[in-house]
Amino acid sequence: MSDTITQQPPKHARRVKAEKPASLWSDAWYDLRRNKVFLIGSVLALILILMAAFPSIFSHINAYDPATCDLKTARRGITGEHWFGTDNLGCDTYSRVIYGARVSILVGIITTVITTVVGGGMGLVAGFFGRWSDVLLSRVAEIFFAIPPILGALLILSVIGRDNAGIGTVVMALGVLYWPLLLRIMRAAVISAKNQDFVVAARALGASSGRIMIRHILPNAVAPVIVTATLNLGAFIAAEAGLSFLGVGVQSPTISWGLMISDARPWFLAQPEPLLFPALFLSITVLAFVMLGDAVRDALDPKLR
């Protein structure tokens, strides 16, 4: 009876695995996972987003309803019952700070999504097709660029009036004035990408314009837009607080950090806690998203490698 000998590949050959070629996104993710600024910003942003999405979990710790106020406990300092003190109406500052995160972060995220989709989409069309579409969209964007964003938002919200002011109107006012920035960035990236060899090859193989835009140009042009959108998110959160502080943003009974700062301003010297804590949380939130934006920019910008 003869033995059948099965030939086995060398051991080193079995250990060799086919590796995918490195890409901008894989390199960026590799760098981000090792970036302490990104990790710290991510942890802070995650906590704040959870606080905005599920405020009752965080506010339930001290068992105070943000809408329940008692004038007998007005303007009290930090105690075991009121961790951040109380405001001039006797409302618990801690629970109101927790619930105030929802408005600011919601405005920031929605505005970022709208400006990125609208501005990025228009920039993709203008940069890819050029000619009259580029001229038309670029001229419209330049009109909005001539308006200072905060001043323009103040004007829009003042015309709308306080009775109609809310999260939707703040998002609309900021979105109308910030989308041209994303258009310019996307347009420049698309113009640079559409002249690359892989796009010329796709055209030669008969790919349609829509397929070239979505499958070839967009993945290679979206990186600077993502960086700008991440940085804008923190700016939108700060802008919402500023507009609410000036009295043209969201209105009571909606809880907003900007409104809390505005209401606590007259009693700051006698009772600083109702102003300091919402201002501190606002600063931490903006800082967290700015840290994320800086880290993403460093990872996606080839010039910084």
Helices and strands as residue ranges (DSSP letters): H 11-15, H 24-32, H 36-53, H 55-59, G 71-73, H 93-129, H 131-145, H 149-160, G 162-164, H 167-193, H 197-204, H 209-211, I 212-217, H 218-221, H 223-245, H 257-264, G 265-267, H 273-300, G 302-304
